[in-house]
């Protein structure tokens, strides 16, 4: 009978082998999921950031379509998991790849803004009050963290295009 540690090592190795076998597909799925966040960033920019700066919303999408943007915001969770796994695998494969470490860090820090933005928006939608009160400066930092996905999107797009040429 195998020890529990040995079974875990076997599972991890099987996962890595599976991931390697379907690496190109995983790259495309990761790119697609993270790229959906462009819509979330559009909402965040036009309905939150610009409203804070100018006092009015520039969100031109009808408000009845806002639930679509909320769903896309929740898709960010599997997108981040997929992205973190992709870049962790890249780091495992090439420990000298500083860019992979950077993008892995950019995705990992997204947890901070997920806690604040998603929960606060949903909670205030249901209860018309805020569940979590972050200081003003921390709120802006949480918002800016969301934009760290843009360089990750660009990198993943480049990798998808590069893999098509092979």
N, C-alpha and C positions, 0 to 999 in steps of 0.2 A: 504494500500500500504506500502511496506517495505522501510525503509530508505536505502540509498546507502551503508552505513556502515554495516547494517544487511545483505544485499545481498552479500557483500564481505566476511563476516564471514561465511555465508552459503556455498559459493563457496569454501573457504579454507577448511572448514570441509568436504565437499564432496570430494575434492581432497585428503585430508588426509585419508578418509575412503577408497577411491579407491586405493590409494597407499598401504595402509595396507592390503587390500584384495589381491593384486598382488605383495606383497613385495618380494617374492622369485623370481618371474619372473623379477621384476625390478632390483634385485641384479644381476641376470645373464646377463641382457642387459647391465647394467652398467659395469660389469666385462668385457664383450666382447668388448664394445666400448673403454674402457680405455686400454685394453690389445692390441688393434690394434696399440697403440702408441709405442709398442716395435719396430715396423718397422720404425716409425718416429725417435725413439731414435737411431736405427742402422744407419740411414742416417745421423743424426746429429753428431753422434760420428765419423763415418768413413769419411764423406765428409766435415764436418765443423771443428770439434774439432781437429781431427788428422791432418787435412790439415793446420790448424793454428799452430800446434805444430811442425810438421815435414816438412811442405812445400809441401806436396803431399797428394792427396786423396787416401784413402784405400777403397773407395766405389766400390765394385765389381759388382754391379748390372748394366746392360747396361743403359747408359744415356737416351735412349728412353723410359725407364720404370719410369723415374723420375716423370712424372705426377701422377703415382699411389701413390707415396710418398706424393705429394702435396695434393691429395684428402684425404689421410689418415690424413694428418696434419689438414685439415679442419674438419674431423670427430671428431677431438679433441674438437671442440666447443660443439656439443651435448653430447660428453662423459663427459666433465666437468660439463655441466648442470645436466646430469643424476647423476654424482658422488656427486655434491654439494647437490642435492635434497636428495640422499640416506643418506649422512652423516648428513644433517640437520634433516631429519626424525629420524635418530638414536639418535641425540642429544635431540630432542623433547621427544623421548620415554624414554631416560635415561640421564638425565642432568648431572649425575656424570661420564659419560663415557669420560674420558680425551682423550682417543685414538681417539674417533670420532671427538672431537674438533680439535685435531692435524691434522687428515686427511682432515677435512673440510678446515682448514687453508691452508694446502698444495695444495689443489685443487683451492682454491680461489685466491691464489697468481699466478696461471698459467696465469691469464689475462695479466700480465706484459710481459711475453715472447710471448704470442700470438700477442700482439701489435707489438713487434719488429721483431721477426723471420719471421712470416708468411707474414706480410706486406712488410718487406724488401726484402725477397726472391722473392715474386711475382712482386713487383715494379721493382726490378733490372732485373728480367727476361724480363719484357716488355719494359723497358726504358733504360736498361744498366746503370743505376745510382741508387744511394740510396735515398730513400724518407725520411728516418729518420736516423740521425746520432747520435748514442749513443756513449758516451765515451767508450774507450776500456774496462775499468774495468766493467762498467755497461753492456756491451755486454756479458762478461763472466758470470756475475751474472744472466743475462737473460737466458743464455744457461744452467747454473747449476740449475736454477729453474725448467727447463724441466725435470730433473732427479728426482724431488720430486714425480713424478708419480709412480716410482718403488715401494716404500713402500706401496702406495695405492693399486697398482696391487696385491702385495703379500697379503695384508689384505683382499681384495675382493676375491682372489683365495681361501684363507683359509675359508672365510665365505661360498663360494659356496660349497666347499668340506664338510664343517661341516653340511650344510643344507641337503646335499645328504644323509648323514648318519642318519638323523632323520626320 
